[in-house]
Amino acid sequence: MRLPTSAPSGGQRGAAILMAMLTVVLVATLASAALWQQWRAVEVEAAERTRAQSSWVLTGALDWARLILSEDGRKGGSDHLAEPWAMPLEQARLSTFLAADRSDTLAADASSNAFLSGQIVDLQARLNLKNLVQDDGKVDPIALRMWERLFTQLGLSRAGLDRLVAQLQRAHKASAAPTGSNAGADPANDGPLSPQEPDQLAWLELDAQTLAQLRPYVTVLPERTPVNLNTAPGPVLIACLEGVEQADVQRLLTARRLAPWENLEDVKKAAKLPQLQLDPLRVDTRTRFFALLGTLQIDGNTVQEYSVVQRDATVVKTLWRKRPLNPAFSPAPGTPAPTMNADF
């Protein structure tokens, strides 16, 4: 006698359906996690590729700028704003720098969305902070008078200059203090760090507004340097040339545009001021320190590199480089970009 088979109960059918749904959810979760990991790996690889490409292109641009400065040094003579190094490279599609036959189609296609621009700036067209305090820690009186005239031209307070000088002396004293176990015992040695670039002047208790006004006219170089009168803007010329008025500076700027000065004697002839004294330790018509700015836009990303170089004859060496955006080249939204080699 055969026993009848019992049909599965409703509870068993529900458990089977629930198990199937959980299996589907688990498979879907694992699949989405795998897809996300794959997408993330692709994005990381693309970002790394863009970073490497940007680094190589900007390094090439730096070498190109150094070659231009080296060739200019080979020529000799004064440095002025009519020379090739002073002409900025406007934003250009990177593919325009490739061979005209476009034999490398892949490289041409890859560079079609890349744009390169750059500029070489004369750092000796500005007042050097290094000139303010001598090696013995005392304030240079001639350099101080230059900075006083610059602060007056920019409408900045004398109190801000006094604070800058005091903090700079503290930084010099702190850097000259011996480094030992008892070095921090003297509170007088607890000064700010010596700035290495204009953006670091905030270490000397300069407020943001004062720093923004000073930035186009000051620099921080590793040694004392004269100001290049061929490239200095109007406010710096007034600061460097004692007894020169605004009208005299306008006349000098006009004469400089027509015929750049080869030496300080040419400056004296153009100034037509018998009382004008030009100290070759304070002013000159040649430059050794330059700043290089390269900007690369690739696939919607913008990468900038700021470099400072020193030129001695035909040898151009890089002192330091940084990748973050330099505020001196970054105008506020809605304002035109500054012309770094302009007169005013």
PEHU-V466996 format. One record per backbone hydrogen bond with DSSP energy under -0.5 kcal/mol. NH is the residue of the N-H (numbers start at 1). CO is the residue of the C=O. E is the energy in kcal/mol with one decimal. If there is no record, write none. Layout:
nh=(NH & NH)
co=(CO & CO)
e=(E & E)
//
This chain:
nh=(13 & 14 & 15 & 16 & 17 & 18 & 19 & 20 & 21 & 22 & 23 & 24 & 25 & 26 & 27 & 28 & 29 & 30 & 31 & 32 & 33 & 34 & 35 & 36 & 37 & 38 & 39 & 40 & 41 & 42 & 43 & 44 & 45 & 46 & 47 & 48 & 49 & 50 & 51 & 52 & 53 & 54 & 55 & 56 & 57 & 58 & 59 & 60 & 61 & 62 & 63 & 64 & 65 & 66 & 67 & 68 & 69 & 70 & 71 & 72 & 73 & 74 & 75 & 76 & 79 & 81 & 83 & 86 & 87 & 88 & 89 & 90 & 92 & 94 & 95 & 96 & 97 & 98 & 102 & 105 & 108 & 109 & 110 & 111 & 112 & 114 & 115 & 116 & 117 & 118 & 119 & 120 & 121 & 123 & 123 & 124 & 125 & 126 & 127 & 129 & 129 & 131 & 132 & 133 & 134 & 137 & 140 & 141 & 144 & 145 & 146 & 147 & 148 & 149 & 150 & 151 & 152 & 153 & 154 & 155 & 156 & 161 & 162 & 163 & 164 & 165 & 166 & 167 & 168 & 169 & 170 & 171 & 172 & 173 & 174 & 175 & 176 & 177 & 180 & 183 & 185 & 186 & 187 & 189 & 190 & 191 & 200 & 201 & 202 & 203 & 204 & 205 & 206 & 211 & 212 & 213 & 214 & 215 & 217 & 218 & 218 & 219 & 227 & 228 & 229 & 229 & 231 & 232 & 233 & 234 & 236 & 237 & 238 & 239 & 240 & 241 & 242 & 244 & 249 & 250 & 251 & 252 & 253 & 254 & 255 & 256 & 257 & 258 & 259 & 267 & 268 & 269 & 270 & 271 & 272 & 273 & 276 & 279 & 280 & 282 & 283 & 284 & 290 & 291 & 292 & 293 & 294 & 294 & 295 & 296 & 297 & 298 & 298 & 299 & 301 & 303 & 304 & 305 & 306 & 307 & 308 & 309 & 310 & 311 & 312 & 312 & 315 & 316 & 317 & 317 & 319 & 319 & 320 & 322 & 327 & 329 & 330 & 331 & 335 & 340 & 342)
co=(9 & 10 & 11 & 12 & 13 & 14 & 15 & 16 & 17 & 18 & 19 & 20 & 21 & 22 & 23 & 24 & 25 & 26 & 27 & 28 & 29 & 30 & 31 & 32 & 33 & 34 & 35 & 36 & 37 & 38 & 39 & 40 & 41 & 42 & 43 & 44 & 45 & 46 & 47 & 48 & 49 & 50 & 51 & 52 & 53 & 54 & 55 & 56 & 57 & 58 & 59 & 60 & 61 & 62 & 63 & 64 & 65 & 66 & 67 & 68 & 69 & 70 & 71 & 72 & 285 & 230 & 80 & 83 & 84 & 86 & 118 & 88 & 116 & 114 & 111 & 93 & 94 & 95 & 99 & 103 & 104 & 105 & 106 & 107 & 109 & 111 & 297 & 92 & 295 & 89 & 293 & 85 & 291 & 121 & 289 & 289 & 122 & 123 & 217 & 127 & 219 & 128 & 129 & 129 & 138 & 134 & 132 & 139 & 140 & 141 & 142 & 143 & 144 & 145 & 146 & 147 & 148 & 149 & 150 & 152 & 151 & 157 & 158 & 159 & 160 & 161 & 162 & 163 & 164 & 165 & 166 & 167 & 168 & 169 & 170 & 171 & 172 & 173 & 178 & 180 & 182 & 183 & 185 & 186 & 187 & 189 & 197 & 198 & 199 & 200 & 201 & 202 & 201 & 207 & 208 & 209 & 210 & 211 & 214 & 214 & 215 & 127 & 282 & 124 & 227 & 284 & 228 & 228 & 125 & 343 & 233 & 233 & 234 & 235 & 236 & 237 & 240 & 241 & 245 & 246 & 247 & 248 & 249 & 250 & 251 & 252 & 253 & 254 & 255 & 263 & 264 & 265 & 266 & 267 & 268 & 268 & 273 & 277 & 278 & 279 & 279 & 227 & 309 & 121 & 307 & 119 & 292 & 305 & 117 & 303 & 115 & 296 & 301 & 113 & 298 & 296 & 323 & 294 & 322 & 292 & 320 & 290 & 317 & 288 & 310 & 315 & 312 & 314 & 310 & 315 & 308 & 317 & 308 & 306 & 325 & 326 & 327 & 329 & 332 & 338 & 339)
e=(-1.8 & -2.0 & -1.9 & -2.1 & -2.1 & -2.4 & -2.4 & -2.1 & -2.3 & -2.5 & -2.1 & -2.2 & -2.5 & -2.6 & -2.6 & -2.7 & -2.5 & -2.6 & -2.4 & -2.6 & -2.5 & -2.2 & -2.4 & -2.6 & -2.4 & -2.3 & -2.8 & -2.8 & -2.3 & -2.2 & -2.5 & -2.7 & -2.3 & -2.4 & -2.7 & -2.6 & -2.3 & -2.5 & -2.6 & -2.4 & -2.6 & -2.8 & -2.5 & -2.4 & -2.6 & -2.8 & -2.1 & -2.3 & -2.3 & -2.3 & -2.3 & -2.2 & -2.4 & -2.4 & -2.0 & -2.0 & -2.3 & -2.4 & -2.5 & -2.0 & -2.3 & -1.9 & -1.5 & -1.3 & -2.6 & -0.6 & -1.2 & -1.2 & -1.5 & -0.7 & -2.3 & -0.8 & -2.4 & -3.5 & -0.8 & -1.9 & -1.7 & -1.4 & -1.2 & -1.4 & -2.1 & -2.5 & -2.3 & -1.7 & -0.9 & -1.5 & -2.7 & -2.9 & -2.2 & -2.0 & -1.9 & -0.5 & -3.1 & -0.7 & -1.5 & -0.8 & -1.0 & -1.1 & -2.5 & -0.5 & -2.8 & -1.6 & -1.5 & -0.6 & -3.1 & -1.8 & -3.0 & -0.6 & -2.3 & -1.9 & -1.6 & -2.2 & -2.2 & -2.2 & -2.1 & -2.6 & -2.1 & -2.3 & -2.1 & -0.9 & -2.9 & -1.1 & -2.6 & -2.3 & -2.0 & -2.6 & -2.4 & -2.4 & -2.2 & -2.3 & -2.0 & -2.5 & -2.2 & -2.5 & -2.6 & -2.1 & -1.5 & -0.8 & -0.9 & -1.3 & -1.4 & -0.5 & -0.7 & -1.5 & -1.5 & -1.8 & -1.9 & -2.1 & -0.8 & -2.0 & -1.8 & -1.5 & -0.8 & -2.5 & -2.2 & -1.8 & -2.1 & -2.0 & -2.4 & -0.9 & -0.6 & -2.4 & -2.7 & -3.1 & -0.8 & -2.9 & -1.1 & -1.5 & -0.6 & -3.6 & -0.5 & -2.1 & -2.3 & -1.6 & -2.2 & -2.4 & -0.9 & -1.6 & -2.1 & -2.2 & -1.9 & -2.2 & -2.7 & -2.0 & -2.3 & -2.4 & -1.9 & -1.6 & -2.3 & -1.1 & -2.2 & -2.1 & -2.1 & -2.4 & -1.8 & -0.6 & -1.8 & -0.6 & -0.6 & -2.1 & -2.6 & -2.6 & -2.2 & -2.8 & -3.0 & -2.6 & -0.5 & -2.4 & -3.0 & -3.0 & -2.7 & -0.6 & -2.7 & -1.1 & -2.0 & -3.0 & -0.5 & -2.3 & -2.9 & -2.6 & -2.3 & -2.7 & -2.7 & -3.6 & -0.5 & -2.8 & -2.2 & -0.6 & -2.5 & -0.5 & -2.9 & -0.5 & -1.2 & -2.2 & -0.5 & -2.1 & -1.5 & -0.6 & -2.1 & -0.8 & -1.6)
//
